[in-house]
Amino acid sequence: MISTKFRSKLPELMDEFDFQGKELEKVLRSIDRVNNNLGGYKVTIQGILQIFDQQSISVKRPIKIVEFGCGSGASLRKLATYFSSSPYQVELIGVDANPHIVQIAKSQSADYENIKFLVMDVFSEDFKRINADVVFSSLTMHHFKEKEILKLIRVLYANTTFGIVINDLHRSVLAYRLFQLYALFFIQSKVAHQDGLVSILRGFKKHDFTNFAKKLHLQNKHQISWKWAFRYQWIIQH
């Protein structure tokens, strides 16, 4: 019997910083396919555009956008393509603690001049010195425990000019069952299949974000929206 009352503490193989090789490439391809097929990239882009609009961000200077837990860099490539036909100038930086992931991201993003990648721990002093305008994550926050999330959001909020966009999974039995069905047809990697199910169980409900905001004293500075397919978009602004 699957329970989604509380966030799961089960580990994911992707949590291991030395995870590498062909299986890592398969997992990243599977994640990118899920995002592409189920509208995951749109959730991120919409959130960033909302911050741009509500903060009245000027087009006269480059905007630094940082993704933590960047994976293959697919979200950053989508952003680069989107903003290539907009008046905004964006500088895109992907950060990941796994050097093997960063190497893959660099390889797949070689044609994008405004994207760079860094091997970095988000809790390090180096990360604090990035000083981004906007920071976002896509399917990364659920990898952290509550205390780590609270610490991370404090760091991000203190080191961003405009705001934060979190795009992550809705923890629900229906999402779990639908992913099981989806994986049968579209996911070839056993690791991606298993990690995907664990990810859903480590995902969030709306009250989780509400509680985080309360503990961080951000009640009037955030917005939570449910998005297809079983995503939450959590936007925090200055």
DAWO-V922140 format. One record per backbone hydrogen bond with DSSP energy under -1.0 kcal/mol. NH is the residue of the N-H (numbers start at 1). CO is the residue of the C=O. E is the energy in kcal/mol with one decimal. If there is no record, write none. Layout:
nh=NH co=CO e=E
nh=NH co=CO e=E
This chain:
nh=8 co=201 e=-2.7
nh=15 co=12 e=-1.5
nh=16 co=13 e=-1.9
nh=19 co=16 e=-1.7
nh=25 co=21 e=-1.8
nh=26 co=22 e=-2.3
nh=27 co=23 e=-2.4
nh=28 co=24 e=-2.5
nh=29 co=25 e=-2.2
nh=30 co=26 e=-2.3
nh=31 co=27 e=-2.5
nh=32 co=28 e=-2.4
nh=33 co=29 e=-2.2
nh=34 co=30 e=-2.3
nh=35 co=31 e=-2.4
nh=36 co=32 e=-2.3
nh=37 co=33 e=-2.9
nh=38 co=34 e=-2.4
nh=40 co=35 e=-1.9
nh=43 co=39 e=-1.1
nh=44 co=40 e=-1.1
nh=45 co=41 e=-2.5
nh=46 co=42 e=-2.9
nh=47 co=43 e=-1.6
nh=48 co=44 e=-2.3
nh=49 co=45 e=-2.5
nh=50 co=46 e=-2.0
nh=51 co=47 e=-1.8
nh=52 co=48 e=-2.4
nh=53 co=49 e=-2.6
nh=54 co=50 e=-2.9
nh=55 co=51 e=-2.3
nh=57 co=52 e=-2.0
nh=63 co=89 e=-3.0
nh=65 co=91 e=-2.9
nh=66 co=134 e=-2.6
nh=67 co=93 e=-2.8
nh=68 co=136 e=-1.8
nh=69 co=95 e=-2.3
nh=70 co=95 e=-1.6
nh=73 co=70 e=-2.1
nh=77 co=73 e=-2.1
nh=78 co=74 e=-2.2
nh=79 co=75 e=-2.1
nh=80 co=76 e=-2.7
nh=81 co=77 e=-2.3
nh=82 co=78 e=-2.5
nh=83 co=79 e=-2.9
nh=85 co=82 e=-1.2
nh=86 co=83 e=-1.6
nh=91 co=63 e=-3.0
nh=92 co=114 e=-2.8
nh=93 co=65 e=-2.3
nh=94 co=116 e=-2.8
nh=95 co=67 e=-2.8
nh=96 co=118 e=-1.9
nh=102 co=98 e=-1.9
nh=103 co=99 e=-1.9
nh=104 co=100 e=-1.6
nh=105 co=101 e=-2.6
nh=106 co=102 e=-2.6
nh=107 co=103 e=-2.0
nh=108 co=104 e=-2.4
nh=109 co=105 e=-1.2
nh=112 co=109 e=-2.1
nh=115 co=112 e=-1.1
nh=116 co=92 e=-2.1
nh=118 co=94 e=-2.8
nh=120 co=96 e=-1.6
nh=124 co=121 e=-2.2
nh=128 co=124 e=-1.1
nh=129 co=125 e=-1.0
nh=130 co=127 e=-1.6
nh=132 co=159 e=-1.2
nh=133 co=64 e=-2.2
nh=134 co=64 e=-2.0
nh=135 co=163 e=-1.8
nh=136 co=66 e=-2.6
nh=137 co=165 e=-1.9
nh=139 co=167 e=-3.2
nh=143 co=140 e=-2.1
nh=144 co=141 e=-2.0
nh=149 co=145 e=-2.6
nh=150 co=146 e=-2.6
nh=151 co=147 e=-2.0
nh=152 co=148 e=-2.9
nh=153 co=149 e=-2.9
nh=154 co=150 e=-1.8
nh=155 co=151 e=-2.0
nh=156 co=152 e=-2.9
nh=157 co=153 e=-3.0
nh=158 co=154 e=-1.9
nh=161 co=132 e=-1.4
nh=162 co=133 e=-2.8
nh=163 co=133 e=-1.5
nh=164 co=236 e=-2.8
nh=165 co=135 e=-2.2
nh=166 co=234 e=-2.8
nh=167 co=137 e=-2.3
nh=168 co=232 e=-2.3
nh=170 co=230 e=-2.4
nh=171 co=204 e=-2.8
nh=176 co=172 e=-1.9
nh=177 co=173 e=-2.5
nh=178 co=174 e=-2.6
nh=179 co=175 e=-2.2
nh=180 co=176 e=-1.9
nh=181 co=177 e=-1.7
nh=182 co=178 e=-2.8
nh=183 co=179 e=-3.0
nh=184 co=180 e=-1.1
nh=185 co=182 e=-1.1
nh=186 co=182 e=-2.3
nh=187 co=183 e=-1.5
nh=193 co=189 e=-2.1
nh=194 co=190 e=-2.7
nh=195 co=191 e=-3.3
nh=196 co=192 e=-2.0
nh=197 co=193 e=-1.6
nh=198 co=194 e=-2.1
nh=199 co=195 e=-2.8
nh=200 co=196 e=-1.7
nh=201 co=197 e=-1.6
nh=202 co=198 e=-1.5
nh=203 co=200 e=-1.2
nh=204 co=169 e=-2.9
nh=208 co=205 e=-1.4
nh=209 co=205 e=-1.1
nh=210 co=206 e=-2.0
nh=211 co=207 e=-2.4
nh=212 co=208 e=-2.3
nh=213 co=209 e=-2.7
nh=214 co=210 e=-2.0
nh=215 co=211 e=-2.5
nh=216 co=212 e=-1.8
nh=217 co=214 e=-1.1
nh=218 co=213 e=-3.3
nh=221 co=218 e=-2.1
nh=223 co=235 e=-2.2
nh=225 co=233 e=-2.2
nh=227 co=231 e=-3.0
nh=231 co=227 e=-3.0
nh=232 co=168 e=-3.2
nh=233 co=225 e=-3.1
nh=234 co=166 e=-2.9
nh=235 co=223 e=-2.7
nh=236 co=164 e=-2.5
nh=237 co=221 e=-2.9
nh=238 co=162 e=-2.0
